[in-house]
């Protein structure tokens, strides 16, 4: 009898521990069989690729409901942001957000910013690389700056207006005391296509893209806006090394419509953390020159508040501030 009692106690304890091992959020009954992650850029761009890797891993790990990337391009990422903001806060719509959510607001392109959403988690960080087409006379940032000073407002930079791709050049303009001519494009792919076709002279990209085209001889890498050189391209000097005091990159994260219940936020936080910190995703992102940087909802909120204050100060100082 004592033996049976002991077995029953052990079985009960195992059941309790098993139940505890499953996050309470896994028991949530969300009103959808598939949840959508709105990526506000076209398929094939850097942001799209990163979040597809994350979503694929989350689904392999058994996310319920399953996640599906939905590309909603247009308006420099703002169309997708508007759609996400207007979605029901039921856990069935998430939004892939990065620094452009702040910059677009400060530039006056939209009347809302990050606090129109409920932060869930950050996923990654990617430093910016400045590249030039092969017909340009400059080989590095020092020569680029010297050329720009001789002919203010003539070097064409491909950007998505009011987004991060323009902001990094505004910072460079301010730091180097130069003036560029901006040519607008919808997204990363369009900017890169124009750069390779020599329709523009310079553009911003990630390290993997820069490395690929530098190796092919299709473009020149002028410098990376990081604190130190990247192992993927150790011969590419930083902007700071070349006298341009600019460090800049993209932090990508996932948010939900404002009003989403805390237990739903907690559930998706767990799904994202598990996928982002998997060896598969860490390895795939590292190979693309991107680091996994996970922050939970509280940490992400704190990061966004701090980032907004920094961006606002910079936007005012460089003349970009046009908040509605």
C-alpha positions in Angstrom: 0.0 0.0 0.0 2.8 2.4 0.9 4.5 1.5 -2.4 1.3 2.3 -4.4 1.0 5.6 -2.5 4.5 6.5 -3.4 4.0 5.7 -7.0 0.8 7.8 -7.0 2.7 10.7 -5.4 5.5 10.5 -8.0 3.0 10.3 -10.9 1.1 13.3 -9.5 4.4 15.3 -9.2 5.4 14.4 -12.7 2.1 15.6 -14.0 2.3 18.8 -12.2 5.9 19.4 -13.4 4.9 18.6 -17.0 2.0 21.0 -16.8 4.3 23.7 -15.4 6.8 23.1 -18.1 4.3 24.2 -20.7 3.9 28.0 -20.7 0.4 29.0 -19.7 0.2 30.9 -23.0 0.3 27.6 -24.9 -3.2 27.0 -23.5 -4.5 30.2 -25.1 -7.4 29.8 -27.4 -6.7 32.4 -30.1 -9.5 33.0 -32.7 -7.3 32.0 -35.7 -5.6 28.9 -37.0 -2.9 31.0 -38.6 -1.6 34.3 -37.2 -0.1 36.8 -39.6 3.1 38.7 -39.2 2.9 41.8 -41.3 6.2 42.7 -42.8 5.9 46.2 -44.2 8.3 45.7 -47.1 8.4 43.6 -50.2 9.5 40.0 -50.3 13.2 39.4 -50.7 14.4 42.4 -48.8 16.6 42.2 -45.7 13.8 42.6 -43.2 11.6 40.0 -45.0 14.4 37.4 -45.1 15.2 37.8 -41.4 11.6 37.4 -40.3 10.9 34.5 -42.6 13.8 32.7 -41.0 12.3 33.4 -37.6 8.8 32.4 -38.6 9.9 29.2 -40.3 11.8 28.2 -37.1 8.8 29.1 -34.9 6.5 26.9 -37.0 9.0 24.0 -36.9 9.0 24.3 -33.1 5.2 23.9 -33.0 3.9 27.5 -32.7 0.1 27.4 -32.3 -1.4 29.2 -34.1 1.1 28.9 -36.9 2.7 32.1 -38.1 2.6 33.4 -41.7 4.6 36.3 -43.1 2.3 38.7 -45.0 4.1 41.4 -47.0 2.3 44.7 -47.1 4.7 47.1 -48.9 4.1 50.7 -49.8 4.7 54.2 -48.4 8.2 53.3 -47.2 6.9 50.7 -44.7 4.0 52.9 -43.4 1.2 51.1 -45.3 1.9 47.9 -43.4 2.2 49.8 -40.1 -1.2 51.4 -40.7 -2.7 48.0 -41.4 -1.2 46.5 -38.3 -2.2 49.4 -36.1 -5.8 49.0 -37.3 -5.9 45.3 -36.7 -7.9 43.6 -33.9 -5.8 43.2 -30.7 -6.6 39.5 -30.6 -3.2 37.9 -31.0 -3.8 37.0 -34.6 -1.9 39.9 -36.1 1.7 40.8 -35.3 3.9 43.5 -36.9 7.6 43.4 -37.8 8.9 46.7 -36.7 12.3 48.5 -36.9 13.7 52.0 -36.4 11.7 53.4 -39.3 8.6 53.4 -37.1 10.2 56.2 -35.2 11.9 58.0 -38.0 8.8 58.1 -40.2 6.9 59.8 -37.4 9.6 62.3 -36.7 9.8 63.0 -40.5 6.1 63.8 -40.5 5.1 60.9 -42.8 2.7 59.3 -40.3 1.0 60.6 -37.1 1.8 57.6 -34.9 5.0 55.9 -33.7 6.1 52.8 -31.7 3.8 53.5 -28.8 0.8 52.8 -31.0 1.7 49.2 -30.5 2.4 46.7 -27.7 6.1 45.6 -27.8 6.7 41.9 -27.7 10.4 41.3 -28.3 13.4 42.4 -30.3 15.0 39.9 -32.6 18.1 41.2 -34.3 20.6 44.0 -35.0 22.2 44.8 -38.3 24.9 47.5 -38.8 24.6 49.6 -42.0 27.2 49.6 -44.8 27.6 52.4 -47.3 28.3 51.2 -50.8 29.0 53.0 -54.1 28.5 52.0 -57.7 31.7 51.0 -59.6 31.7 54.1 -61.8 32.2 56.5 -58.9 35.7 58.0 -58.5 36.0 57.4 -54.7 37.1 54.2 -53.1 36.4 54.8 -49.4 34.6 57.2 -47.1 37.5 59.7 -46.9 37.5 60.1 -50.7 33.7 60.2 -50.8 33.6 63.0 -48.3 36.3 64.9 -50.1 34.4 64.6 -53.4 31.1 65.7 -51.7 32.8 68.8 -50.3 34.0 69.8 -53.7 30.6 69.4 -55.3 27.8 69.9 -52.7 24.4 68.5 -53.5 25.6 66.5 -56.6 26.3 63.0 -55.3 23.1 61.0 -55.6 22.1 58.8 -52.6 19.3 56.2 -53.0 17.0 56.3 -50.0 13.5 55.5 -48.8 12.4 59.0 -47.7 11.8 59.3 -44.0 13.2 55.9 -43.3 16.5 54.5 -41.9 18.2 54.4 -45.3 17.9 58.2 -45.4 18.6 58.8 -41.7 22.1 57.2 -41.9 23.0 59.6 -44.7 21.6 62.5 -42.8 23.9 61.6 -40.0 26.8 61.3 -42.3 26.0 64.7 -43.8 25.9 66.2 -40.4 29.1 64.5 -39.2 31.1 65.2 -42.3 29.6 68.6 -43.1 28.6 67.6 -46.6 25.4 67.8 -48.7 23.9 65.0 -50.8 21.1 64.7 -53.4 18.5 62.2 -52.4 16.7 60.0 -54.9 13.6 58.2 -53.4 12.8 54.5 -53.8 10.2 52.3 -52.2 12.5 49.8 -50.5 15.8 48.0 -50.2 15.5 45.9 -53.3 14.6 49.0 -55.5 17.5 51.0 -54.0 20.0 48.2 -54.6 18.8 47.6 -58.1 19.3 51.3 -58.9 22.8 51.3 -57.3 23.9 48.3 -59.4 22.5 49.9 -62.5 24.4 53.0 -61.7 21.3 55.1 -61.6 22.5 56.4 -58.2 26.0 56.8 -56.8 25.7 55.6 -53.2 23.3 53.6 -51.0 22.9 51.8 -47.7 22.8 48.0 -47.3 23.7 45.2 -44.9 27.2 43.6 -44.7 26.2 40.4 -46.4 24.8 42.2 -49.5 27.9 44.5 -49.5 30.3 41.5 -49.3 28.5 39.6 -52.1 28.6 42.5 -54.5 32.1 43.6 -53.5 33.4 40.1 -54.2 31.7 40.1 -57.6 33.1 43.6 -58.3 29.5 44.9 -58.8 29.9 47.7 -56.2 32.4 49.3 -53.8 32.1 49.2 -50.0 33.0 52.5 -48.6 32.7 51.7 -45.0 30.6 50.1 -42.2 28.7 52.2 -39.6 29.8 49.9 -36.7 32.0 50.3 -33.7 34.4 47.8 -35.1 35.0 45.9 -38.3 32.8 43.0 -39.1 34.4 39.5 -39.3 32.4 38.9 -42.6 34.3 41.7 -44.3 37.4 42.4 -42.2 39.0 44.6 -44.8 36.0 47.0 -44.8 36.9 49.9 -42.4 34.4 51.5 -40.1 33.2 55.0 -40.8 34.8 56.2 -37.5 38.2 54.9 -38.7 37.8 57.1 -41.7 37.0 60.3 -39.8 33.2 60.1 -40.0 31.8 59.7 -36.4 28.7 57.7 -37.2 27.6 54.3 -35.8 24.3 53.1 -37.1 22.2 50.0 -37.6 18.8 48.5 -37.5 17.1 46.8 -34.5 14.3 44.6 -35.7 11.5 43.5 -33.4 7.9 42.2 -33.2 4.9 44.2 -31.8 1.2 43.7 -31.6 -1.7 46.1 -31.9 -2.2 48.2 -28.8 -4.7 46.6 -26.4 -3.5 43.1 -26.9 -3.9 41.2 -23.6 -0.8 40.6 -21.5 -1.2 36.8 -21.6 -1.2 37.0 -25.4 1.9 39.2 -25.4 3.6 36.7 -23.0 2.7 33.8 -25.3 4.2 35.3 -28.4 7.3 36.5 -26.4 8.0 32.8 -25.6 7.5 31.7 -29.2 9.8 34.4 -30.5 12.5 33.9 -27.8 12.7 30.2 -28.5 12.9 30.6 -32.2 15.3 33.6 -32.2 17.7 31.9 -29.8 17.8 28.6 -31.6 21.1 27.5 -33.2 19.4 27.4 -36.6 18.3 31.1 -36.5 21.4 32.3 -34.8 23.6 30.6 -37.4 21.5 31.8 -40.3 21.5 35.4 -39.2 25.2 35.4 -38.3 25.9 34.3 -41.9 23.9 37.3 -43.1 25.8 39.7 -40.9 23.0 40.1 -38.4 23.2 39.4 -34.6 20.4 37.9 -32.6 19.5 40.5 -29.9 16.5 39.4 -27.8 14.7 41.8 -25.4 11.5 40.9 -23.6 8.4 43.3 -23.6 9.7 45.5 -20.7 13.2 45.7 -22.1 11.9 46.4 -25.6 9.6 49.2 -24.3 12.6 50.7 -22.4 14.7 50.5 -25.5 12.1 52.2 -27.7 11.6 55.0 -25.2 15.4 55.6 -25.1 15.7 55.3 -28.9 12.9 57.7 -29.5 14.5 60.4 -27.3 17.8 59.9 -29.1 16.2 60.0 -32.6 14.1 63.1 -31.8 17.2 65.0 -30.6 19.1 63.9 -33.7 16.2 64.7 -36.0 16.0 68.2 -34.6 19.7 68.8 -34.9 20.0 67.7 -38.5 16.8 69.4 -39.7 14.7 66.3 -40.3 12.2 67.0 -37.5 8.7 67.5 -39.1 6.6 65.7 -36.5 2.8 66.1 -37.2 
